[in-house]
Amino acid sequence: MKEFTKAIELRCRNADKYSQIICKALVSCGCSAGTDSSDADTAFVLLNGRSIGEANRDVSADIIVFDDSFCEADEISRFRIAVTDYENARHLEGKLSNAFTFSEEHYGAELACRSVSRQDDGLAFDIVSGGILSRVRVKRDDLSVRDVLLCTAVLIAAGIPIASVVSCFGS
């Protein structure tokens, strides 16, 4: 297994759900990862599955995922990468130099989707990131387009190749 060398802090609604999705995707991509959660709105995906309990307080996150309900720009700037939706980043325009954005509607985001269709066995849509167009087929009823975009944005920002990310959502 490849060693995953990032710590991701999720400070957003449904953080625990997203941490589980991201962790499963990392494992599917051949990385070693685990989760650590403090409550429904804060969760962590950690390198090598280490816990950030009392014994590991020195673990600091490289990437933060946030939504409009959390975080000030100065706090976000201490992370190497900040993942958020496009509209949220626009409200902080000029204050974030480290944002990686996603959107269901705006092609100005680093990760955007188009051509969403509902199918008998789930969802299908195209995502565009860095000039690469990929078709995503999601066969899980519990995932929305936004869920997949957020988790895909985190994984791409963490350095996982888009082809690997896309393939893990179809299984």
C-alpha positions in Angstrom: 0.0 0.0 0.0 1.1 3.5 -0.7 1.6 5.8 2.3 -0.8 8.7 2.4 1.1 11.7 3.7 -1.6 14.3 4.2 -4.0 15.1 7.0 -7.3 16.5 6.0 -9.5 18.5 8.3 -13.2 18.6 7.4 -15.0 21.5 9.1 -18.4 21.5 7.3 -21.9 20.1 7.5 -21.8 16.3 7.2 -18.1 16.1 7.9 -18.3 12.6 9.3 -20.0 11.3 6.2 -17.5 13.0 3.9 -14.5 11.7 6.0 -15.8 8.1 5.5 -16.3 8.6 1.7 -12.8 10.1 1.4 -11.2 7.4 3.5 -12.8 4.6 1.5 -11.8 6.3 -1.8 -8.2 6.6 -0.6 -8.1 2.9 0.4 -9.6 2.1 -3.0 -6.8 4.1 -4.6 -4.2 2.0 -2.7 -3.4 4.5 0.0 -3.3 3.9 3.8 -5.8 6.1 5.5 -8.1 6.3 8.5 -10.6 8.7 10.1 -10.9 10.5 13.4 -14.0 12.4 14.2 -14.8 14.8 17.0 -18.5 15.6 16.1 -20.8 15.7 13.1 -19.3 19.0 11.8 -15.6 18.3 12.3 -13.8 15.2 11.2 -10.3 14.2 10.0 -8.8 11.9 7.4 -5.4 11.0 8.6 -2.2 9.6 7.2 -1.6 5.9 8.0 -4.8 5.7 10.0 -3.2 7.3 13.0 -5.6 8.7 15.7 -5.2 12.4 16.7 -6.1 11.5 20.3 -4.1 12.8 23.2 -1.0 10.9 22.2 -0.9 12.5 18.7 -1.8 16.1 19.3 1.2 17.1 17.1 -0.6 16.0 13.9 -1.6 19.1 11.9 -3.8 19.2 8.8 -2.5 20.1 5.3 -5.9 20.5 3.8 -9.1 22.0 5.2 -12.6 21.5 3.8 -15.0 24.2 4.9 -18.4 25.5 4.0 -20.1 28.8 4.6 -20.9 28.1 8.2 -17.3 27.8 9.5 -13.9 29.4 9.4 -12.4 32.9 9.0 -10.1 33.7 6.1 -7.1 34.2 8.4 -7.7 30.7 10.0 -8.0 29.1 6.6 -4.8 30.6 5.3 -2.7 28.5 7.7 -3.6 25.4 5.7 -1.7 24.5 2.5 -5.0 23.9 0.6 -8.5 25.0 1.3 -11.3 23.1 -0.4 -14.7 24.8 -0.6 -17.6 25.4 -3.1 -17.1 28.1 -5.7 -19.7 30.4 -4.3 -18.3 30.3 -0.8 -14.8 31.1 -2.1 -16.2 34.1 -4.1 -17.4 35.6 -0.8 -13.8 35.4 0.5 -12.3 36.6 -2.8 -9.0 38.3 -2.3 -8.6 36.7 1.1 -7.8 33.1 -0.1 -4.8 32.3 -2.1 -4.9 28.6 -1.4 -8.5 27.6 -2.5 -9.4 24.6 -4.6 -13.1 25.1 -5.5 -15.8 22.8 -6.8 -19.2 23.7 -8.3 -22.3 22.1 -9.8 -23.0 25.2 -11.8 -19.9 27.4 -12.3 -17.2 26.4 -14.8 -14.8 28.9 -13.1 -14.2 26.4 -10.3 -11.2 24.1 -10.4 -13.6 21.2 -10.4 -17.0 21.5 -12.1 -19.7 19.1 -13.4 -22.1 19.0 -16.3 -24.5 16.7 -18.0 -26.0 15.2 -14.8 -28.4 12.4 -15.4 -30.3 10.0 -13.2 -30.1 6.4 -14.1 -31.7 3.2 -12.7 -28.6 2.3 -10.9 -27.5 5.8 -9.7 -26.1 9.0 -11.1 -23.9 9.8 -14.1 -22.2 13.1 -14.9 -19.1 14.6 -16.4 -16.5 16.4 -14.3 -14.0 18.9 -15.6 -10.7 19.6 -13.8 -7.6 21.0 -15.2 -8.8 20.6 -18.7 -9.5 16.9 -18.1 -13.1 15.7 -18.8 -14.1 12.5 -17.0 -17.4 10.6 -16.8 -18.5 9.7 -13.3 -21.0 6.9 -12.6 -22.2 6.7 -9.0 -23.9 3.5 -8.1 -24.7 4.5 -4.5 -28.1 5.9 -3.6 -26.7 7.8 -0.6 -24.4 10.1 -2.6 -25.5 13.3 -4.3 -23.6 15.2 -7.0 -22.4 17.6 -4.4 -21.1 14.8 -2.2 -19.1 13.4 -5.1 -17.8 16.8 -6.1 -16.7 17.7 -2.6 -14.9 14.4 -2.1 -13.4 14.4 -5.5 -12.1 18.0 -5.0 -10.4 16.9 -1.8 -8.8 13.9 -3.3 -7.5 15.8 -6.4 -6.2 18.6 -4.1 -4.4 15.9 -2.1 -2.7 14.7 -5.2 -4.7 11.6 -6.1 -5.0 11.3 -10.0 -8.5 12.1 -11.3 -8.7 8.8 -13.1 -8.2 6.9 -9.8 -10.8 9.1 -8.0 -13.4 8.7 -10.7 -13.1 4.9 -10.8 -13.6 4.5 -7.0 -17.2 6.0 -7.1 -18.5 3.5 -9.6 -17.9 0.5 -7.3 
